[in-house]
Amino acid sequence: MKEKLTPTEKSTGDMTTEPYSLPHNLEDALVLLENSDELREILGDRFVSAYVAIKRKEYKTFFQVISSWEREFLLLNV
């Protein structure tokens, strides 16, 4: 918005050949958000810091839970 950018045309092909990509996981996305001066200016330092802290805690908790798929296919087949 600040830079008055216009969206590019719709892409329908193989996007893996493009010079940019989305973050591969939540941690990568949080690092990008945390280091974005533009978003910190728009959303505020306090919001960005709180949001990143909450999402990191949720991400850590997520990896401490064994899913039903893991129970069925990993634990029971060892």
C-alpha positions as CSV (number, residue, x, y, z in Angstrom):
1,M,0.0,0.0,0.0
2,K,2.8,2.4,1.0
3,E,4.7,1.7,-2.2
4,K,1.6,1.8,-4.4
5,L,2.4,-1.6,-5.9
6,T,0.0,-3.2,-8.3
7,P,-0.7,-7.0,-8.4
8,T,0.8,-9.1,-11.1
9,E,-1.2,-11.1,-13.6
10,K,-2.7,-14.4,-12.4
11,S,-0.2,-17.3,-12.6
12,T,-1.3,-20.7,-13.6
13,G,1.9,-22.5,-14.4
14,D,4.7,-24.1,-12.3
15,M,5.4,-21.5,-9.6
16,T,8.5,-23.4,-8.4
17,T,10.5,-21.7,-11.2
18,E,9.7,-18.2,-9.9
19,P,12.5,-16.3,-8.0
20,Y,10.3,-16.0,-4.9
21,S,8.4,-18.4,-2.7
22,L,6.3,-18.6,0.4
23,P,7.9,-19.7,3.7
24,H,8.2,-23.4,4.0
25,N,6.9,-23.5,7.6
26,L,5.5,-21.4,10.4
27,E,8.9,-20.7,11.9
28,D,10.2,-19.3,8.6
29,A,7.1,-17.1,8.3
30,L,7.5,-15.8,11.8
31,V,11.1,-14.9,11.2
32,L,10.1,-12.9,8.1
33,L,7.3,-11.2,10.1
34,E,9.6,-10.4,13.0
35,N,12.2,-8.8,10.7
36,S,9.7,-6.8,8.6
37,D,10.1,-3.1,9.3
38,E,7.2,-2.3,7.1
39,L,4.8,-4.6,8.9
40,R,6.1,-3.5,12.3
41,E,5.3,0.1,11.3
42,I,1.8,-0.8,10.1
43,L,0.8,-3.3,12.8
44,G,3.0,-1.9,15.6
45,D,6.0,-3.4,17.5
46,R,3.9,-4.6,20.4
47,F,1.4,-6.5,18.2
48,V,4.1,-8.2,16.1
49,S,6.1,-9.2,19.1
50,A,3.1,-10.6,20.9
51,Y,1.8,-12.4,17.8
52,V,5.2,-14.0,17.1
53,A,5.6,-15.1,20.7
54,I,2.1,-16.7,20.8
55,K,2.5,-18.5,17.5
56,R,6.0,-19.8,18.5
57,K,4.4,-21.2,21.7
58,E,1.6,-22.9,19.7
59,Y,4.1,-24.3,17.2
60,K,6.2,-25.7,20.0
61,T,3.1,-27.3,21.6
62,F,2.0,-28.7,18.3
63,F,5.2,-30.7,18.0
64,Q,4.8,-32.2,21.5
65,V,1.5,-33.9,20.6
66,I,1.5,-37.3,19.0
67,S,-1.2,-37.4,16.3
68,S,-3.5,-40.4,15.7
69,W,-1.7,-41.1,12.4
70,E,1.7,-41.2,14.2
71,R,0.2,-43.5,16.9
72,E,-1.2,-45.9,14.3
73,F,1.6,-45.9,11.7
74,L,4.7,-45.2,13.7
75,L,4.3,-46.3,17.3
76,L,2.3,-49.5,16.6
77,N,4.5,-50.7,13.8
78,V,7.9,-50.5,15.6
